[in-house]
Amino acid sequence: MVIKDNGIGFDLEKMHTGFGIQGMMERVQLLGGKIDIKTDRAEGTQIQVILPL
């Protein structure tokens, strides 16, 4: 699954508020999958989740 936007992006290293992305990472890990987040300021964000079948 890939979710992509063309928004303002964010600094993944400086995230300190909320639990949205942290929650996604934990759920993907529990399912034995992999999550890849690519983001940069003014470049948008892409989240790719790969889960085993």
C-alpha positions in Angstrom: 0.0 0.0 0.0 1.3 3.5 -0.9 -0.1 6.7 0.4 1.3 9.9 -1.2 0.5 13.6 -1.0 2.0 16.7 -2.4 1.6 18.7 0.8 4.2 20.7 2.8 6.0 17.6 4.2 7.8 17.6 7.6 11.0 16.7 9.3 10.7 13.1 10.3 13.6 13.4 12.8 11.9 16.2 14.7 8.5 14.7 15.2 7.6 14.9 18.8 3.8 15.4 19.0 1.0 13.0 18.3 1.1 9.2 17.9 -0.2 8.8 14.3 3.0 7.7 12.6 4.3 6.0 15.7 1.1 4.0 15.9 1.3 3.0 12.2 4.9 1.8 12.7 3.9 -0.3 15.7 1.0 -1.9 13.9 3.0 -2.7 10.8 5.8 -4.3 13.0 3.2 -6.4 14.9 2.0 -7.7 11.5 5.5 -8.6 10.4 5.6 -5.9 7.8 7.8 -3.1 6.7 7.0 0.7 6.6 9.0 3.3 4.6 8.3 7.0 5.1 9.8 9.5 2.7 9.1 13.2 3.4 10.8 16.5 3.2 9.7 20.1 3.7 7.9 21.5 0.6 8.1 18.0 -1.1 5.1 16.2 0.4 5.1 12.7 2.0 5.0 9.1 0.8 4.3 6.2 3.1 4.7 2.7 1.8 3.5 -0.3 3.8 4.4 -3.9 2.8 2.7 -6.7 4.7 3.2 -10.5 4.3 0.3 -12.5 2.9 
